[in-house]
Amino acid sequence: MEDDRSSPLSGYVQQLQELYRPFEAVWRHLADSGFRWDRELMLVLLRQLKAIAECVQRHDDVRLQEWVGQLRHHVQTCIGVGRALLPEEEGRLRLLLEQFRMLCRERCRLGEEELCTTSPAPQSRRRCDEVFVVGSESSQKLVPALVDAGYRVRCLALPEEAQQALTTSLPQALIVQLDDATRQAGLQLARQLTDSDHGRTPVFFITRQETLEARLEAVQAGGMGYFTRPLDINALVAKLGSVLFSRCEHGARRVLLVGTRPALIQRLENLFEIRGMQLRVTAPVVMLSALRQFRPDLLLVDLEGCGGFDGLALASVLRQHQDSYTLPLLLLCSSDRFPEHLARIGRDGDDLLSDDLPDAYLGWVVERRLQRAQAVNQCLTLLRSRDSHSGLFNRRYF
């Protein structure tokens, strides 16, 4: 049998893996620092992206070539402004980096089978980098706003055209305009995509109907967002970015546990690893240092594993600290002490959970809190970019 390592495609994958490792190291440094502005680090990132771009261009990997081109352009723009990034610029950089990482890792994992274009599987559908916008008015205002936000957009006038396009490729997201004449066809299109893709492609609807029945229809068809006319384009773009970023591998997925019980730590490590969440454990005495270094998205305090410290007092410290007062804070305790802690909890935690809950439920609660926190952050970012009364962009946005 011929050694696979001798094939040109396997050689490409090996080169890509070698180039990806230093890129991943820089990305982790950026993520650990909370994407704080560092010109030298951004220049290193740009050089690594240039090397990756040259590699994918030599091997005609069109999909990855287009994506690395978008990322290089945005990194160059960030370097050119010469200042700390605005929330919108940072959010776009995070999204581009996350999706580029996922695509690189997919290439390295699938190897020749994914890269071979001479004899593709006839029934397979590949995930493309586009957002499908379905509707006759798609090109007026929404599409330019999506392009300005960094998305590649494919406009499809009718649900039938979108159905044909979906037979060969899956979009990053589907936006369907539900007009009177095409409403049922648009809903059916969303249902078919949701069923065939198991809900992995987010679907958003734009319509004039503001009734409970219409909203229920949209939810049952797999909709993740429902926007009525006159359309708030900024809200739709923010919601789209929030959903896509939350589905990236490290989008708002870092949990800091304050506690020392070995059994609980091992259980949570296993549980969070399965769900793709990153857990860091810290003792109470050094929790503030860990908070600054790790920059978590959610806090867990084990009230029974705080050593000589009062767990609820530690929760109060975290709630008052400037680096964590907006973060979701969950408290864990033993079932026999649950009533005691509940009587004292006050306002220091978002929820009090018994540590003997089933793993599935505990993991579900943490994931929902993370998703809700990110949705709130997206809304706050949008508010910071615009004046709360007039809706116009703030002066510092320009």
Secondary structure as a PSIPRED ss2 file (coil, helix, strand):
# PSIPRED VFORMAT (PSIPRED V4.0)

   1 M C   1.000  0.000  0.000
   2 E C   1.000  0.000  0.000
   3 D C   1.000  0.000  0.000
   4 D H   0.000  1.000  0.000
   5 R H   0.000  1.000  0.000
   6 S H   0.000  1.000  0.000
   7 S C   1.000  0.000  0.000
   8 P H   0.000  1.000  0.000
   9 L H   0.000  1.000  0.000
  10 S H   0.000  1.000  0.000
  11 G H   0.000  1.000  0.000
  12 Y H   0.000  1.000  0.000
  13 V H   0.000  1.000  0.000
  14 Q H   0.000  1.000  0.000
  15 Q H   0.000  1.000  0.000
  16 L H   0.000  1.000  0.000
  17 Q H   0.000  1.000  0.000
  18 E H   0.000  1.000  0.000
  19 L H   0.000  1.000  0.000
  20 Y H   0.000  1.000  0.000
  21 R H   0.000  1.000  0.000
  22 P H   0.000  1.000  0.000
  23 F H   0.000  1.000  0.000
  24 E H   0.000  1.000  0.000
  25 A H   0.000  1.000  0.000
  26 V H   0.000  1.000  0.000
  27 W H   0.000  1.000  0.000
  28 R H   0.000  1.000  0.000
  29 H H   0.000  1.000  0.000
  30 L H   0.000  1.000  0.000
  31 A H   0.000  1.000  0.000
  32 D H   0.000  1.000  0.000
  33 S C   1.000  0.000  0.000
  34 G C   1.000  0.000  0.000
  35 F C   1.000  0.000  0.000
  36 R C   1.000  0.000  0.000
  37 W C   1.000  0.000  0.000
  38 D C   1.000  0.000  0.000
  39 R H   0.000  1.000  0.000
  40 E H   0.000  1.000  0.000
  41 L H   0.000  1.000  0.000
  42 M H   0.000  1.000  0.000
  43 L H   0.000  1.000  0.000
  44 V H   0.000  1.000  0.000
  45 L H   0.000  1.000  0.000
  46 L H   0.000  1.000  0.000
  47 R H   0.000  1.000  0.000
  48 Q H   0.000  1.000  0.000
  49 L H   0.000  1.000  0.000
  50 K H   0.000  1.000  0.000
  51 A H   0.000  1.000  0.000
  52 I H   0.000  1.000  0.000
  53 A H   0.000  1.000  0.000
  54 E H   0.000  1.000  0.000
  55 C H   0.000  1.000  0.000
  56 V H   0.000  1.000  0.000
  57 Q H   0.000  1.000  0.000
  58 R H   0.000  1.000  0.000
  59 H C   1.000  0.000  0.000
  60 D C   1.000  0.000  0.000
  61 D C   1.000  0.000  0.000
  62 V H   0.000  1.000  0.000
  63 R H   0.000  1.000  0.000
  64 L H   0.000  1.000  0.000
  65 Q H   0.000  1.000  0.000
  66 E H   0.000  1.000  0.000
  67 W H   0.000  1.000  0.000
  68 V H   0.000  1.000  0.000
  69 G H   0.000  1.000  0.000
  70 Q H   0.000  1.000  0.000
  71 L H   0.000  1.000  0.000
  72 R H   0.000  1.000  0.000
  73 H H   0.000  1.000  0.000
  74 H H   0.000  1.000  0.000
  75 V H   0.000  1.000  0.000
  76 Q H   0.000  1.000  0.000
  77 T H   0.000  1.000  0.000
  78 C H   0.000  1.000  0.000
  79 I H   0.000  1.000  0.000
  80 G H   0.000  1.000  0.000
  81 V H   0.000  1.000  0.000
  82 G C   1.000  0.000  0.000
  83 R C   1.000  0.000  0.000
  84 A C   1.000  0.000  0.000
  85 L C   1.000  0.000  0.000
  86 L C   1.000  0.000  0.000
  87 P H   0.000  1.000  0.000
  88 E H   0.000  1.000  0.000
  89 E H   0.000  1.000  0.000
  90 E H   0.000  1.000  0.000
  91 G H   0.000  1.000  0.000
  92 R H   0.000  1.000  0.000
  93 L H   0.000  1.000  0.000
  94 R H   0.000  1.000  0.000
  95 L H   0.000  1.000  0.000
  96 L H   0.000  1.000  0.000
  97 L H   0.000  1.000  0.000
  98 E H   0.000  1.000  0.000
  99 Q H   0.000  1.000  0.000
 100 F H   0.000  1.000  0.000
 101 R H   0.000  1.000  0.000
 102 M H   0.000  1.000  0.000
 103 L H   0.000  1.000  0.000
 104 C H   0.000  1.000  0.000
 105 R H   0.000  1.000  0.000
 106 E H   0.000  1.000  0.000
 107 R H   0.000  1.000  0.000
 108 C H   0.000  1.000  0.000
 109 R H   0.000  1.000  0.000
 110 L H   0.000  1.000  0.000
 111 G H   0.000  1.000  0.000
 112 E H   0.000  1.000  0.000
 113 E H   0.000  1.000  0.000
 114 E H   0.000  1.000  0.000
 115 L H   0.000  1.000  0.000
 116 C C   1.000  0.000  0.000
 117 T C   1.000  0.000  0.000
 118 T C   1.000  0.000  0.000
 119 S C   1.000  0.000  0.000
 120 P C   1.000  0.000  0.000
 121 A C   1.000  0.000  0.000
 122 P C   1.000  0.000  0.000
 123 Q C   1.000  0.000  0.000
 124 S C   1.000  0.000  0.000
 125 R C   1.000  0.000  0.000
 126 R E   0.000  0.000  1.000
 127 R E   0.000  0.000  1.000
 128 C C   1.000  0.000  0.000
 129 D C   1.000  0.000  0.000
 130 E E   0.000  0.000  1.000
 131 V E   0.000  0.000  1.000
 132 F E   0.000  0.000  1.000
 133 V E   0.000  0.000  1.000
 134 V E   0.000  0.000  1.000
 135 G C   1.000  0.000  0.000
 136 S C   1.000  0.000  0.000
 137 E C   1.000  0.000  0.000
 138 S C   1.000  0.000  0.000
 139 S C   1.000  0.000  0.000
 140 Q C   1.000  0.000  0.000
 141 K C   1.000  0.000  0.000
 142 L H   0.000  1.000  0.000
 143 V H   0.000  1.000  0.000
 144 P H   0.000  1.000  0.000
 145 A H   0.000  1.000  0.000
 146 L H   0.000  1.000  0.000
 147 V H   0.000  1.000  0.000
 148 D H   0.000  1.000  0.000
 149 A C   1.000  0.000  0.000
 150 G C   1.000  0.000  0.000
 151 Y C   1.000  0.000  0.000
 152 R E   0.000  0.000  1.000
 153 V E   0.000  0.000  1.000
 154 R E   0.000  0.000  1.000
 155 C E   0.000  0.000  1.000
 156 L E   0.000  0.000  1.000
 157 A C   1.000  0.000  0.000
 158 L C   1.000  0.000  0.000
 159 P H   0.000  1.000  0.000
 160 E H   0.000  1.000  0.000
 161 E H   0.000  1.000  0.000
 162 A H   0.000  1.000  0.000
 163 Q H   0.000  1.000  0.000
 164 Q H   0.000  1.000  0.000
 165 A H   0.000  1.000  0.000
 166 L H   0.000  1.000  0.000
 167 T C   1.000  0.000  0.000
 168 T C   1.000  0.000  0.000
 169 S E   0.000  0.000  1.000
 170 L E   0.000  0.000  1.000
 171 P C   1.000  0.000  0.000
 172 Q C   1.000  0.000  0.000
 173 A E   0.000  0.000  1.000
 174 L E   0.000  0.000  1.000
 175 I E   0.000  0.000  1.000
 176 V E   0.000  0.000  1.000
 177 Q E   0.000  0.000  1.000
 178 L E   0.000  0.000  1.000
 179 D C   1.000  0.000  0.000
 180 D C   1.000  0.000  0.000
 181 A C   1.000  0.000  0.000
 182 T C   1.000  0.000  0.000
 183 R H   0.000  1.000  0.000
 184 Q H   0.000  1.000  0.000
 185 A H   0.000  1.000  0.000
 186 G H   0.000  1.000  0.000
 187 L H   0.000  1.000  0.000
 188 Q H   0.000  1.000  0.000
 189 L H   0.000  1.000  0.000
 190 A H   0.000  1.000  0.000
 191 R H   0.000  1.000  0.000
 192 Q H   0.000  1.000  0.000
 193 L H   0.000  1.000  0.000
 194 T H   0.000  1.000  0.000
 195 D H   0.000  1.000  0.000
 196 S H   0.000  1.000  0.000
 197 D H   0.000  1.000  0.000
 198 H C   1.000  0.000  0.000
 199 G C   1.000  0.000  0.000
 200 R C   1.000  0.000  0.000
 201 T C   1.000  0.000  0.000
 202 P C   1.000  0.000  0.000
 203 V E   0.000  0.000  1.000
 204 F E   0.000  0.000  1.000
 205 F E   0.000  0.000  1.000
 206 I E   0.000  0.000  1.000
 207 T E   0.000  0.000  1.000
 208 R C   1.000  0.000  0.000
 209 Q C   1.000  0.000  0.000
 210 E C   1.000  0.000  0.000
 211 T C   1.000  0.000  0.000
 212 L H   0.000  1.000  0.000
 213 E H   0.000  1.000  0.000
 214 A H   0.000  1.000  0.000
 215 R H   0.000  1.000  0.000
 216 L H   0.000  1.000  0.000
 217 E H   0.000  1.000  0.000
 218 A H   0.000  1.000  0.000
 219 V H   0.000  1.000  0.000
 220 Q H   0.000  1.000  0.000
 221 A C   1.000  0.000  0.000
 222 G C   1.000  0.000  0.000
 223 G E   0.000  0.000  1.000
 224 M E   0.000  0.000  1.000
 225 G E   0.000  0.000  1.000
 226 Y E   0.000  0.000  1.000
 227 F E   0.000  0.000  1.000
 228 T E   0.000  0.000  1.000
 229 R C   1.000  0.000  0.000
 230 P C   1.000  0.000  0.000
 231 L C   1.000  0.000  0.000
 232 D C   1.000  0.000  0.000
 233 I H   0.000  1.000  0.000
 234 N H   0.000  1.000  0.000
 235 A H   0.000  1.000  0.000
 236 L H   0.000  1.000  0.000
 237 V H   0.000  1.000  0.000
 238 A H   0.000  1.000  0.000
 239 K H   0.000  1.000  0.000
 240 L H   0.000  1.000  0.000
 241 G H   0.000  1.000  0.000
 242 S H   0.000  1.000  0.000
 243 V H   0.000  1.000  0.000
 244 L H   0.000  1.000  0.000
 245 F H   0.000  1.000  0.000
 246 S H   0.000  1.000  0.000
 247 R C   1.000  0.000  0.000
 248 C C   1.000  0.000  0.000
 249 E C   1.000  0.000  0.000
 250 H C   1.000  0.000  0.000
 251 G C   1.000  0.000  0.000
 252 A C   1.000  0.000  0.000
 253 R C   1.000  0.000  0.000
 254 R E   0.000  0.000  1.000
 255 V E   0.000  0.000  1.000
 256 L E   0.000  0.000  1.000
 257 L E   0.000  0.000  1.000
 258 V E   0.000  0.000  1.000
 259 G C   1.000  0.000  0.000
 260 T C   1.000  0.000  0.000
 261 R C   1.000  0.000  0.000
 262 P H   0.000  1.000  0.000
 263 A H   0.000  1.000  0.000
 264 L H   0.000  1.000  0.000
 265 I H   0.000  1.000  0.000
 266 Q H   0.000  1.000  0.000
 267 R H   0.000  1.000  0.000
 268 L H   0.000  1.000  0.000
 269 E H   0.000  1.000  0.000
 270 N H   0.000  1.000  0.000
 271 L H   0.000  1.000  0.000
 272 F H   0.000  1.000  0.000
 273 E H   0.000  1.000  0.000
 274 I H   0.000  1.000  0.000
 275 R C   1.000  0.000  0.000
 276 G C   1.000  0.000  0.000
 277 M C   1.000  0.000  0.000
 278 Q E   0.000  0.000  1.000
 279 L E   0.000  0.000  1.000
 280 R E   0.000  0.000  1.000
 281 V E   0.000  0.000  1.000
 282 T E   0.000  0.000  1.000
 283 A C   1.000  0.000  0.000
 284 P H   0.000  1.000  0.000
 285 V H   0.000  1.000  0.000
 286 V H   0.000  1.000  0.000
 287 M H   0.000  1.000  0.000
 288 L H   0.000  1.000  0.000
 289 S H   0.000  1.000  0.000
 290 A H   0.000  1.000  0.000
 291 L H   0.000  1.000  0.000
 292 R H   0.000  1.000  0.000
 293 Q H   0.000  1.000  0.000
 294 F H   0.000  1.000  0.000
 295 R C   1.000  0.000  0.000
 296 P C   1.000  0.000  0.000
 297 D C   1.000  0.000  0.000
 298 L E   0.000  0.000  1.000
 299 L E   0.000  0.000  1.000
 300 L E   0.000  0.000  1.000
 301 V E   0.000  0.000  1.000
 302 D E   0.000  0.000  1.000
 303 L C   1.000  0.000  0.000
 304 E C   1.000  0.000  0.000
 305 G C   1.000  0.000  0.000
 306 C C   1.000  0.000  0.000
 307 G C   1.000  0.000  0.000
 308 G C   1.000  0.000  0.000
 309 F C   1.000  0.000  0.000
 310 D C   1.000  0.000  0.000
 311 G H   0.000  1.000  0.000
 312 L H   0.000  1.000  0.000
 313 A H   0.000  1.000  0.000
 314 L H   0.000  1.000  0.000
 315 A H   0.000  1.000  0.000
 316 S H   0.000  1.000  0.000
 317 V H   0.000  1.000  0.000
 318 L H   0.000  1.000  0.000
 319 R H   0.000  1.000  0.000
 320 Q H   0.000  1.000  0.000
 321 H C   1.000  0.000  0.000
 322 Q C   1.000  0.000  0.000
 323 D C   1.000  0.000  0.000
 324 S C   1.000  0.000  0.000
 325 Y C   1.000  0.000  0.000
 326 T C   1.000  0.000  0.000
 327 L C   1.000  0.000  0.000
 328 P C   1.000  0.000  0.000
 329 L E   0.000  0.000  1.000
 330 L E   0.000  0.000  1.000
 331 L E   0.000  0.000  1.000
 332 L E   0.000  0.000  1.000
 333 C E   0.000  0.000  1.000
 334 S C   1.000  0.000  0.000
 335 S H   0.000  1.000  0.000
 336 D H   0.000  1.000  0.000
 337 R H   0.000  1.000  0.000
 338 F H   0.000  1.000  0.000
 339 P H   0.000  1.000  0.000
 340 E H   0.000  1.000  0.000
 341 H H   0.000  1.000  0.000
 342 L H   0.000  1.000  0.000
 343 A H   0.000  1.000  0.000
 344 R H   0.000  1.000  0.000
 345 I C   1.000  0.000  0.000
 346 G C   1.000  0.000  0.000
 347 R C   1.000  0.000  0.000
 348 D C   1.000  0.000  0.000
 349 G C   1.000  0.000  0.000
 350 D C   1.000  0.000  0.000
 351 D E   0.000  0.000  1.000
 352 L E   0.000  0.000  1.000
 353 L E   0.000  0.000  1.000
 354 S E   0.000  0.000  1.000
 355 D C   1.000  0.000  0.000
 356 D C   1.000  0.000  0.000
 357 L C   1.000  0.000  0.000
 358 P C   1.000  0.000  0.000
 359 D H   0.000  1.000  0.000
 360 A H   0.000  1.000  0.000
 361 Y H   0.000  1.000  0.000
 362 L H   0.000  1.000  0.000
 363 G H   0.000  1.000  0.000
 364 W H   0.000  1.000  0.000
 365 V H   0.000  1.000  0.000
 366 V H   0.000  1.000  0.000
 367 E H   0.000  1.000  0.000
 368 R H   0.000  1.000  0.000
 369 R H   0.000  1.000  0.000
 370 L H   0.000  1.000  0.000
 371 Q H   0.000  1.000  0.000
 372 R H   0.000  1.000  0.000
 373 A H   0.000  1.000  0.000
 374 Q H   0.000  1.000  0.000
 375 A H   0.000  1.000  0.000
 376 V H   0.000  1.000  0.000
 377 N H   0.000  1.000  0.000
 378 Q H   0.000  1.000  0.000
 379 C H   0.000  1.000  0.000
 380 L H   0.000  1.000  0.000
 381 T H   0.000  1.000  0.000
 382 L H   0.000  1.000  0.000
 383 L H   0.000  1.000  0.000
 384 R H   0.000  1.000  0.000
 385 S H   0.000  1.000  0.000
 386 R E   0.000  0.000  1.000
 387 D C   1.000  0.000  0.000
 388 S C   1.000  0.000  0.000
 389 H C   1.000  0.000  0.000
 390 S C   1.000  0.000  0.000
 391 G C   1.000  0.000  0.000
 392 L C   1.000  0.000  0.000
 393 F E   0.000  0.000  1.000
 394 N C   1.000  0.000  0.000
 395 R H   0.000  1.000  0.000
 396 R H   0.000  1.000  0.000
 397 Y H   0.000  1.000  0.000
 398 F C   1.000  0.000  0.000
